[in-house]
Amino acid sequence: MNVAVPLADLGVPVAEYGTGLQVTRVHRASDGGPGGAGDFLWWHGPGPRRAGPLRMAAQHAPLVPDLGPVEAAALLATGTPHGDGLLHRAAGSASAAAWLRDPRPQAGRLVAHSLAAAARALRVLHGVPLPPGPQALPPPGVRRLQKWAAGSGPLVPAAARLRRRAGEVWGEGRTERLLGWADDAVRPSGSGATVVPLHGWASTGSLVPPRSRGRVALLTGEDLGAGRRELDLGWMLGDLVELAWSSPLHRAAGESAWLLSVRDLQRVFLGAYEAGESEGGDQGPAGPVYDPVAVGRCAVLRVVTHMQDFATYCEWSDELLEYLAFTAELIDEEGRRAVPRGVS
């Protein structure tokens, strides 16, 4: 769903934040958008440590389905170029990641609704046939991870320091396993594994629940790519795994009768993805909808990518040492905590 907005006035500023990789600015739009697409404009632009503008590759645009008629699915809100970034329209001014910091029960229910909508949207996207010819590139996040873990290019000092410490904490074996999982995520070779269009950055930060009315939006564009479907699923679930580990609110959720736990949210997301087959068909392989082992491994890729992106685009923090210990555990268990038992 593209946005057509004049360059001059984006409306009243609502929020601004960012890192060296990406800057986000949210504005209240002066109109409600075409078809009730939303009252807010989200601008994503390059951070100070990122070279070049943010753009969606031209060959990826035809792969994004129009989900306007699919009311239970999130809108895949693609952006239009605006300056050196992309402009998206959504019905909310805060991401699901922000809502997850809200302890009120209704916030958890809103996030659960949004995760289910995102899962349905991803199921449709993953069913779009890839065109013949050269295969689309893997999503940029995975490529950044591979470059950092393999040491195949220059690294900023904090990222180089993190890689040295990873060698000490992880050892060579864990790094090799991680690189093998990354390679399998973008060039799957197992039985039944196929390459499909990928959102590339399906996360709680790109998921925007409606503020009061309208549709859930999954901001889509510069991270589109191709690989196995489990990469998108694991990317979202990896966000939740990290949240369960890092957030005191969600570490205590299991002891609360009124707060949805991360495990509850994982079940909602995967359950909606599985149910998507009966809501308009699926062009994926016969048999199981996804490989839960691959989903868990891809969740680990997401957490490690977040860790190395922080070192690359923010700065060194001793908290990264805690992340190294945490990700060592995740690698050893192959991310199994990302996929609740009884879901797959």
Summary of the structure (lengths in Angstrom):
residues: 344
radius of gyration: 19.1
end to end distance: 31.0
largest distance: 54.6
contacts: 1197
relative contact order: 0.16
helix: 46%
strand: 13%
